[in-house]
Amino acid sequence: MIDGKQAADLVLVRVAEGLFETWFEHDDGRLLAIVTNGARAMVMVLDEPGDAGEHAIDPTATGQQSGYVLSTDSTTPTTTLTPSRWNKP
């Protein structure tokens, strides 16, 4: 098991390597996905694989974010993206 700082550090390392999608699995089977394009991130929690999941949202966002493609080759409504601390300068 890793703590929050270790998880954030892992995401930062993966982003630096060009890997913009990171998944974590809890011992109870719940999944946490973080997908980022650097400027914004989608944070999603699933109870199990295949679950529709719950998303953190930005209610002030509008339009579509097309700066990255999910592993499912889909785009993401901007409201499901939150500002990211992994923003590239």
C-alpha positions as CSV (number, residue, x, y, z in Angstrom):
1,M,0.0,0.0,0.0
2,I,1.2,3.5,-0.8
3,D,0.2,6.8,0.8
4,G,-1.0,9.9,-1.0
5,K,2.4,11.5,-1.4
6,Q,3.8,8.4,-2.9
7,A,0.9,8.1,-5.3
8,A,1.3,11.8,-6.4
9,D,5.0,11.2,-6.9
10,L,4.3,8.1,-9.0
11,V,1.9,10.1,-11.2
12,L,4.6,12.9,-11.6
13,V,7.2,10.3,-12.7
14,R,4.8,8.7,-15.2
15,V,3.9,12.1,-16.7
16,A,7.6,12.9,-17.0
17,E,8.0,9.6,-18.9
18,G,5.1,10.6,-21.2
19,L,2.6,8.2,-19.5
20,F,-0.5,10.3,-18.9
21,E,-2.8,7.6,-17.5
22,T,-2.2,6.0,-14.0
23,W,-4.4,3.4,-12.3
24,F,-4.3,2.4,-8.6
25,E,-6.1,-0.6,-7.1
26,H,-7.0,-0.8,-3.4
27,D,-6.9,-4.1,-1.6
28,D,-10.8,-4.1,-1.6
29,G,-10.8,-4.0,-5.4
30,R,-11.7,-0.3,-5.9
31,L,-9.8,1.5,-8.6
32,L,-8.6,5.1,-8.9
33,A,-7.7,6.4,-12.4
34,I,-5.8,9.6,-13.0
35,V,-5.6,10.7,-16.6
36,T,-3.9,14.0,-17.4
37,N,-2.7,16.1,-20.4
38,G,-0.5,18.2,-18.1
39,A,-2.9,21.1,-17.7
40,R,-6.0,19.2,-16.5
41,A,-6.7,15.8,-15.1
42,M,-9.6,13.4,-15.0
43,V,-9.9,11.7,-11.6
44,M,-12.2,8.7,-11.5
45,V,-13.1,6.1,-8.9
46,L,-14.6,2.7,-9.8
47,D,-16.0,0.1,-7.4
48,E,-14.7,-2.7,-9.7
49,P,-13.5,-3.1,-13.3
50,G,-16.3,-2.2,-15.8
51,D,-18.1,0.0,-13.3
52,A,-19.3,3.3,-14.7
53,G,-17.3,5.1,-11.9
54,E,-17.6,8.4,-10.3
55,H,-15.7,11.5,-11.5
56,A,-14.3,14.6,-9.8
57,I,-15.8,17.6,-11.8
58,D,-15.2,21.2,-12.5
59,P,-18.7,22.8,-12.8
60,T,-17.3,26.0,-14.3
61,A,-15.7,24.2,-17.3
62,T,-17.3,24.2,-20.7
63,G,-16.7,22.4,-24.1
64,Q,-14.5,19.4,-24.8
65,Q,-10.9,18.8,-23.8
66,S,-9.1,17.2,-26.6
67,G,-5.5,17.6,-25.4
68,Y,-5.2,13.8,-24.8
69,V,-6.8,10.6,-25.7
70,L,-7.9,8.0,-23.1
71,S,-6.8,4.4,-23.5
72,T,-10.3,3.8,-24.8
73,D,-9.7,6.3,-27.7
74,S,-12.5,8.5,-26.4
75,T,-12.5,12.3,-25.6
76,T,-13.7,13.6,-22.3
77,P,-16.2,16.4,-21.5
78,T,-14.3,19.3,-19.9
79,T,-16.6,19.2,-16.9
80,T,-15.0,15.9,-15.9
81,L,-11.5,17.5,-15.8
82,T,-10.0,19.3,-12.9
83,P,-7.0,21.7,-12.9
84,S,-3.9,19.6,-12.5
85,R,-0.7,20.2,-10.4
86,W,1.1,18.2,-13.1
87,N,0.8,21.2,-15.5
88,K,3.9,21.4,-17.7
89,P,5.5,24.9,-17.8
